[in-house]
Each structure stands twice: as structure tokens, then as C-alpha cells.
Amino acid sequence: MRLRLICCDVFLRYACDIIAKSPNIVDVEFVPMLAHTEPDSLRADLQKRIDAGVKIRRYDALLLGYGLCGNSTAGLVSTIPMVIPRAHDCCTMFLGSVDRFLSEFGNSLSMRWCTNGYYERGYLDENYTEDIFDSSYKTNPEYLKLLEQYGEDNAEYVWETMHPKIETKEAAYIKIDGFEQSGGRDGFKLRAEESGSELKMIDGEISFLERLVNGPWDEKSFLYVPVGKKIFAVYDMDTVFRTEGD
């Protein structure tokens, strides 16, 4: 198959390795990780890139290397079939499945976490401003539903009322063997210590991203979006997305 991948550059190291070994022909376009801090702008940018891609060549499908990511992918539509992982953010993809995510974070969905890709595309970027030790709840499906219903200011108020701030002692680093070249683990450990957190090491994997690039796209892990259908958010931990009219 000839595929087009539009992908957050938090996956750059991993995606390049997978594409080089893939039986598919894959054209890839990376988008800066920092874009996820402004979901409306990111959605507009992604749609623009999707529309521009049809002028390049004919593809069998468009792959999105994103999850829901603060609602940034809700509403996207394409003139070729799209495939998107059923994930709220890249944490699930770094762990390989929703089940694995829930086993590691199910009792602490707001736990701070990082990977080498996240570290080098975030903390090592001089323009990085987001504080991972203060904003991790913003990818929580419950918060995203409030955001969709009430807007940012009211969602913040409701969330803080329903979830009084509780300091957690742990911060997780998701280690992926073979991709730890730029010192993310040590850098994140230092930031965790500075914040008074204890570092929890979790073994990650790239199988989710491999299945996105190589297929097959099983219904449990991916949403296949037919031509002309929009992506809609569901705000649960399993389905995450549906297509227009479903």
C-alpha cells in the first residue's frame, strides 16, 4: 500500500525506524509536538495538511499519528480513507494498548509522565512552556468532555471543584529500549526530583505505532474513517472516536 502519515514529532525517532522497515510505501509529515497546547489551531493545521496531501499523489489511506489530543483531531475529514488510533493521547500509544495504559495509570490518570521523544521534542526545545508537572489532567477524557460542553474557563472551574488538587509522589518515565539516545530519562528524573516526585520506570513499546504504519487496522485499536466522514469524539476509555452518522 502507498500511505501518507501525518504525525506528531514526539514519535519521530520511532516512526522513522518503523517506516524504514515497513512493507508499505509511506510518505510522512511531522508536526511539532508543541502544537498540541492549542488544540483549535492544531485542528486547523491538520485539516490544511490533509487537504494539501491529495495534490501530492494518490494514496490508499491517510494515517494520523495522533490520539484525541485535547480535541484537536475531532472534526477532521478527508477525501481519502483515514485511520486514527483509539487513544486519548500519545501515552497510550507509547504503552502499546488501552489495556496496558489502564493497568499502569488506571488508578492515577493524572500521574505525570514522559518519554524520550516527549522530552527531546519538549523540554529540549527552547520554546517549550508547558509544565508537565501541572497540566497532565488536560488529556483526561472527563476533562475533555467538560471542555467540549462548557469551554475552557468553565471546564477549569468545574474540574477543580470536582477534583481538589492532590499532590502525587510518583512521576512515570516510559522507557523504550533502543530509543533512549538523547538523555530523556536522566533529564526527566532531575525534573521529577526538583518537583519532589519519585520516579517510576515503565517499559514502553512501539507496537501501536507499528500497527498504524503496517496494518492491519483492527477495530479495537483503530478507527477507520471512510471518505467524507468526520471524526467525532466519544470521551470514553475504549471507543474514543466514532465516525459521522454512527
C-alpha beads as a LAMMPS data file, in Angstrom:
LAMMPS data file: protein, C-alpha beads

246 atoms
245 bonds

1 atom types
1 bond types

-500.0 500.0 xlo xhi
-500.0 500.0 ylo yhi
-500.0 500.0 zlo zhi

Masses

1 110.0

Atoms # bond

1 1 1 0.000 0.000 0.000
2 1 1 1.015 3.607 -0.518
3 1 1 0.178 5.533 2.637
4 1 1 0.514 9.059 3.935
5 1 1 1.298 9.608 7.602
6 1 1 0.745 12.931 9.375
7 1 1 2.352 12.524 12.751
8 1 1 3.274 14.429 15.895
9 1 1 7.049 14.651 16.051
10 1 1 7.001 13.155 19.553
11 1 1 7.082 9.912 17.515
12 1 1 9.804 10.998 15.076
13 1 1 12.551 8.558 16.098
14 1 1 10.161 5.641 16.359
15 1 1 8.185 6.383 13.174
16 1 1 11.315 6.751 11.047
17 1 1 12.588 3.386 12.266
18 1 1 9.234 1.705 11.549
19 1 1 8.811 3.309 8.118
20 1 1 12.310 2.221 7.066
21 1 1 11.343 -1.410 7.747
22 1 1 7.719 -1.289 6.589
23 1 1 6.433 -3.298 3.611
24 1 1 4.273 -0.266 2.798
25 1 1 5.389 2.848 0.931
26 1 1 4.896 5.646 3.432
27 1 1 5.228 9.394 2.930
28 1 1 5.469 11.095 6.309
29 1 1 4.934 14.636 7.511
30 1 1 5.833 15.590 11.082
31 1 1 4.076 18.310 13.063
32 1 1 5.805 19.996 16.054
33 1 1 4.752 18.463 19.381
34 1 1 4.164 21.884 20.927
35 1 1 1.165 22.353 18.626
36 1 1 -0.999 20.241 20.964
37 1 1 -1.093 23.071 23.511
38 1 1 -3.511 24.943 21.193
39 1 1 -5.999 22.292 20.007
40 1 1 -8.085 24.574 17.790
41 1 1 -5.014 25.791 15.926
42 1 1 -3.667 22.247 15.632
43 1 1 -7.005 21.006 14.238
44 1 1 -6.964 23.729 11.591
45 1 1 -3.352 22.939 10.709
46 1 1 -4.038 19.203 10.438
47 1 1 -7.044 19.798 8.199
48 1 1 -4.951 22.051 5.977
49 1 1 -2.263 19.373 5.699
50 1 1 -4.873 16.695 4.979
51 1 1 -6.379 18.777 2.174
52 1 1 -2.979 19.595 0.679
53 1 1 -1.979 15.934 0.586
54 1 1 -4.423 14.980 -2.156
55 1 1 -2.447 17.196 -4.530
56 1 1 0.789 15.245 -3.963
57 1 1 -0.113 11.768 -5.248
58 1 1 -2.762 9.092 -4.906
59 1 1 -2.738 7.257 -1.560
60 1 1 -4.603 4.204 -0.334
61 1 1 -5.119 5.769 3.086
62 1 1 -4.134 8.641 5.344
63 1 1 -2.712 7.700 8.745
64 1 1 -2.897 10.084 11.708
65 1 1 -0.159 9.728 14.310
66 1 1 -2.368 11.345 16.936
67 1 1 -4.939 10.457 19.530
68 1 1 -7.755 12.772 20.560
69 1 1 -5.096 15.161 21.910
70 1 1 -7.304 17.760 23.581
71 1 1 -9.992 17.510 20.866
72 1 1 -7.526 18.545 18.146
73 1 1 -8.497 15.642 15.863
74 1 1 -12.280 15.838 16.398
75 1 1 -13.956 17.126 13.246
76 1 1 -11.236 16.175 10.753
77 1 1 -12.408 14.922 7.363
78 1 1 -10.613 13.665 4.238
79 1 1 -11.204 12.789 0.593
80 1 1 -9.305 9.527 1.137
81 1 1 -9.873 6.992 3.940
82 1 1 -8.284 7.917 7.284
83 1 1 -7.021 5.714 10.101
84 1 1 -6.558 7.050 13.641
85 1 1 -5.586 5.234 16.851
86 1 1 -8.269 4.889 19.524
87 1 1 -6.229 6.772 22.115
88 1 1 -6.651 9.949 24.124
89 1 1 -3.025 10.938 23.774
90 1 1 0.380 9.529 22.941
91 1 1 0.775 7.880 26.364
92 1 1 -1.500 5.011 25.285
93 1 1 0.466 4.628 22.055
94 1 1 3.773 4.505 23.927
95 1 1 2.381 1.662 26.064
96 1 1 1.011 -0.413 23.186
97 1 1 -2.693 -0.602 24.075
98 1 1 -5.548 0.915 26.072
99 1 1 -5.498 -2.118 28.378
100 1 1 -1.840 -1.534 29.191
101 1 1 -2.499 2.165 29.767
102 1 1 -5.276 1.383 32.229
103 1 1 -3.120 -1.188 34.031
104 1 1 -0.365 1.396 34.545
105 1 1 -2.399 4.586 35.011
106 1 1 -5.963 3.433 35.749
107 1 1 -5.735 4.354 39.421
108 1 1 -3.910 7.613 38.729
109 1 1 -4.977 9.104 35.404
110 1 1 -3.336 12.405 36.320
111 1 1 0.099 10.923 37.023
112 1 1 2.863 12.938 35.377
113 1 1 4.712 11.019 32.675
114 1 1 7.320 11.427 29.972
115 1 1 9.203 9.554 27.240
116 1 1 12.446 10.291 25.471
117 1 1 10.532 11.571 22.447
118 1 1 8.407 13.823 24.651
119 1 1 11.489 15.097 26.469
120 1 1 13.589 15.906 23.411
121 1 1 10.702 17.485 21.499
122 1 1 9.514 19.370 24.576
123 1 1 11.951 20.173 27.338
124 1 1 14.924 20.414 24.981
125 1 1 13.023 22.910 22.811
126 1 1 13.777 26.472 23.871
127 1 1 10.180 27.465 23.081
128 1 1 8.682 24.854 25.406
129 1 1 6.418 26.416 28.044
130 1 1 4.036 23.657 29.183
131 1 1 4.700 22.319 32.679
132 1 1 4.144 18.569 32.600
133 1 1 4.027 18.586 36.395
134 1 1 0.954 20.803 36.389
135 1 1 -1.171 20.025 33.299
136 1 1 -1.439 16.261 32.780
137 1 1 -5.170 16.173 33.628
138 1 1 -5.904 18.141 30.440
139 1 1 -5.835 14.954 28.374
140 1 1 -8.206 13.148 30.755
141 1 1 -11.450 12.175 28.923
142 1 1 -13.573 13.543 31.760
143 1 1 -11.880 16.951 31.451
144 1 1 -12.186 16.900 27.646
145 1 1 -15.916 16.309 27.924
146 1 1 -16.217 19.321 30.229
147 1 1 -14.144 21.346 27.773
148 1 1 -16.468 20.420 24.913
149 1 1 -19.585 21.276 26.925
150 1 1 -18.568 24.420 28.798
151 1 1 -15.452 25.970 27.264
152 1 1 -12.006 26.259 28.820
153 1 1 -12.605 28.688 31.711
154 1 1 -15.737 26.930 32.979
155 1 1 -14.196 23.494 32.441
156 1 1 -11.236 24.503 34.603
157 1 1 -13.578 25.685 37.371
158 1 1 -15.719 22.531 37.293
159 1 1 -12.666 20.264 37.199
160 1 1 -11.011 21.990 40.152
161 1 1 -14.267 21.815 42.108
162 1 1 -14.743 18.100 41.390
163 1 1 -11.059 17.198 41.736
164 1 1 -9.304 19.151 44.502
165 1 1 -5.603 19.231 43.746
166 1 1 -3.844 16.272 45.301
167 1 1 -0.104 16.079 45.030
168 1 1 1.106 12.704 43.811
169 1 1 4.500 11.388 44.789
170 1 1 5.158 9.497 41.576
171 1 1 6.098 10.634 38.085
172 1 1 6.397 7.987 35.378
173 1 1 9.062 7.687 32.709
174 1 1 8.165 5.346 29.858
175 1 1 11.393 3.765 28.650
176 1 1 11.552 2.328 25.141
177 1 1 14.623 0.227 24.516
178 1 1 16.697 1.301 21.536
179 1 1 15.427 4.891 21.542
180 1 1 16.994 6.445 24.633
181 1 1 19.859 8.259 22.926
182 1 1 19.180 11.868 23.925
183 1 1 19.100 11.590 27.713
184 1 1 15.400 11.957 28.367
185 1 1 15.356 9.559 31.310
186 1 1 18.079 11.391 33.236
187 1 1 16.671 14.809 32.356
188 1 1 13.157 13.890 33.451
189 1 1 14.492 12.272 36.614
190 1 1 16.124 15.570 37.536
191 1 1 12.899 17.484 36.948
192 1 1 10.961 14.927 38.965
193 1 1 13.379 15.294 41.872
194 1 1 13.121 19.093 41.675
195 1 1 9.334 18.811 41.951
196 1 1 9.564 16.408 44.892
197 1 1 8.308 13.427 42.903
198 1 1 9.524 9.836 42.899
199 1 1 10.431 8.422 39.501
200 1 1 8.532 5.313 38.387
201 1 1 10.065 3.442 35.452
202 1 1 7.655 1.818 32.984
203 1 1 8.658 -0.308 29.996
204 1 1 7.115 1.084 26.828
205 1 1 6.868 -0.230 23.285
206 1 1 6.230 0.911 19.718
207 1 1 3.817 -1.827 18.660
208 1 1 0.830 0.551 18.460
209 1 1 2.698 2.793 16.029
210 1 1 3.930 -0.248 14.109
211 1 1 0.361 -1.452 13.613
212 1 1 -0.682 2.025 12.456
213 1 1 2.038 2.099 9.790
214 1 1 1.981 -1.554 8.761
215 1 1 -1.617 -2.643 9.396
216 1 1 -3.887 -4.466 9.730
217 1 1 -6.064 -1.891 11.499
218 1 1 -8.168 -3.836 13.971
219 1 1 -11.385 -2.157 15.095
220 1 1 -10.488 -2.280 18.788
221 1 1 -7.326 -0.225 18.338
222 1 1 -8.119 1.975 15.325
223 1 1 -10.972 3.930 13.799
224 1 1 -11.233 3.578 10.024
225 1 1 -12.823 6.758 8.685
226 1 1 -14.485 6.478 5.249
227 1 1 -14.129 9.213 2.641
228 1 1 -16.061 12.359 3.542
229 1 1 -16.906 11.261 7.097
230 1 1 -15.896 13.411 10.070
231 1 1 -14.180 12.156 13.207
232 1 1 -16.274 12.616 16.354
233 1 1 -15.044 12.275 19.940
234 1 1 -16.835 9.888 22.321
235 1 1 -14.993 10.665 25.590
236 1 1 -14.733 7.175 26.981
237 1 1 -11.718 4.953 27.593
238 1 1 -12.478 2.351 24.919
239 1 1 -14.101 3.745 21.776
240 1 1 -12.638 7.298 21.966
241 1 1 -13.779 8.088 18.404
242 1 1 -16.673 7.405 16.078
243 1 1 -17.434 8.484 12.539
244 1 1 -20.142 10.891 11.457
245 1 1 -23.558 9.219 11.493
246 1 1 -22.533 6.220 13.636

Bonds

1 1 1 2
2 1 2 3
3 1 3 4
4 1 4 5
5 1 5 6
6 1 6 7
7 1 7 8
8 1 8 9
9 1 9 10
10 1 10 11
11 1 11 12
12 1 12 13
13 1 13 14
14 1 14 15
15 1 15 16
16 1 16 17
17 1 17 18
18 1 18 19
19 1 19 20
20 1 20 21
21 1 21 22
22 1 22 23
23 1 23 24
24 1 24 25
25 1 25 26
26 1 26 27
27 1 27 28
28 1 28 29
29 1 29 30
30 1 30 31
31 1 31 32
32 1 32 33
33 1 33 34
34 1 34 35
35 1 35 36
36 1 36 37
37 1 37 38
38 1 38 39
39 1 39 40
40 1 40 41
41 1 41 42
42 1 42 43
43 1 43 44
44 1 44 45
45 1 45 46
46 1 46 47
47 1 47 48
48 1 48 49
49 1 49 50
50 1 50 51
51 1 51 52
52 1 52 53
53 1 53 54
54 1 54 55
55 1 55 56
56 1 56 57
57 1 57 58
58 1 58 59
59 1 59 60
60 1 60 61
61 1 61 62
62 1 62 63
63 1 63 64
64 1 64 65
65 1 65 66
66 1 66 67
67 1 67 68
68 1 68 69
69 1 69 70
70 1 70 71
71 1 71 72
72 1 72 73
73 1 73 74
74 1 74 75
75 1 75 76
76 1 76 77
77 1 77 78
78 1 78 79
79 1 79 80
80 1 80 81
81 1 81 82
82 1 82 83
83 1 83 84
84 1 84 85
85 1 85 86
86 1 86 87
87 1 87 88
88 1 88 89
89 1 89 90
90 1 90 91
91 1 91 92
92 1 92 93
93 1 93 94
94 1 94 95
95 1 95 96
96 1 96 97
97 1 97 98
98 1 98 99
99 1 99 100
100 1 100 101
101 1 101 102
102 1 102 103
103 1 103 104
104 1 104 105
105 1 105 106
106 1 106 107
107 1 107 108
108 1 108 109
109 1 109 110
110 1 110 111
111 1 111 112
112 1 112 113
113 1 113 114
114 1 114 115
115 1 115 116
116 1 116 117
117 1 117 118
118 1 118 119
119 1 119 120
120 1 120 121
121 1 121 122
122 1 122 123
123 1 123 124
124 1 124 125
125 1 125 126
126 1 126 127
127 1 127 128
128 1 128 129
129 1 129 130
130 1 130 131
131 1 131 132
132 1 132 133
133 1 133 134
134 1 134 135
135 1 135 136
136 1 136 137
137 1 137 138
138 1 138 139
139 1 139 140
140 1 140 141
141 1 141 142
142 1 142 143
143 1 143 144
144 1 144 145
145 1 145 146
146 1 146 147
147 1 147 148
148 1 148 149
149 1 149 150
150 1 150 151
151 1 151 152
152 1 152 153
153 1 153 154
154 1 154 155
155 1 155 156
156 1 156 157
157 1 157 158
158 1 158 159
159 1 159 160
160 1 160 161
161 1 161 162
162 1 162 163
163 1 163 164
164 1 164 165
165 1 165 166
166 1 166 167
167 1 167 168
168 1 168 169
169 1 169 170
170 1 170 171
171 1 171 172
172 1 172 173
173 1 173 174
174 1 174 175
175 1 175 176
176 1 176 177
177 1 177 178
178 1 178 179
179 1 179 180
180 1 180 181
181 1 181 182
182 1 182 183
183 1 183 184
184 1 184 185
185 1 185 186
186 1 186 187
187 1 187 188
188 1 188 189
189 1 189 190
190 1 190 191
191 1 191 192
192 1 192 193
193 1 193 194
194 1 194 195
195 1 195 196
196 1 196 197
197 1 197 198
198 1 198 199
199 1 199 200
200 1 200 201
201 1 201 202
202 1 202 203
203 1 203 204
204 1 204 205
205 1 205 206
206 1 206 207
207 1 207 208
208 1 208 209
209 1 209 210
210 1 210 211
211 1 211 212
212 1 212 213
213 1 213 214
214 1 214 215
215 1 215 216
216 1 216 217
217 1 217 218
218 1 218 219
219 1 219 220
220 1 220 221
221 1 221 222
222 1 222 223
223 1 223 224
224 1 224 225
225 1 225 226
226 1 226 227
227 1 227 228
228 1 228 229
229 1 229 230
230 1 230 231
231 1 231 232
232 1 232 233
233 1 233 234
234 1 234 235
235 1 235 236
236 1 236 237
237 1 237 238
238 1 238 239
239 1 239 240
240 1 240 241
241 1 241 242
242 1 242 243
243 1 243 244
244 1 244 245
245 1 245 246
